[in-house]
Amino acid sequence: MTTDGGTARAGTRGPLFAVLVSGPSMSPTLRAGDALLVRRGGRAIRPGDVVVATFRTRPELLVVKRAVRPEAGGWWVRGDNDLVTDDSRAYGVADVLGRVVLRYWPRPGRLPRPPGTDPRYSPV
């Protein structure tokens, strides 16, 4: 599955699934070609988590974004690259399919949390 900037492509069945990032919207955290392992279920989504989601206004578009705050029974999500606006600023509320657990290719490891002082990720 590919996601944009996260846009993603993947099979989304089962508790774990993989996505391949395309696009620049999650730069510098993620880059095109990064392969991610995503977990459906598990602990609740928290502001600052990197998630795979679909927008209610664009259900065919699978994206990788950072969860900002719960809203209208879904999540307000944003990319880490402020120059790219293909996130909730353009498409509204998203429904989260799962939380990104780790990047397994090409730079294996956990993803960094956003800086604690960044007001974009405030739950308010």
ABEGO torsion letter per residue (X at the ends): XBBBGBBBBBBABEABBBBBBBEAAAOAABBBGBBBBBBBEEBBBBBGBBBBBBBAABAABBBBBBBABBBGGBBBBBBABAABABBAAAAEBBBBABBBABBAOABBEBBBBBBAABAAABAX
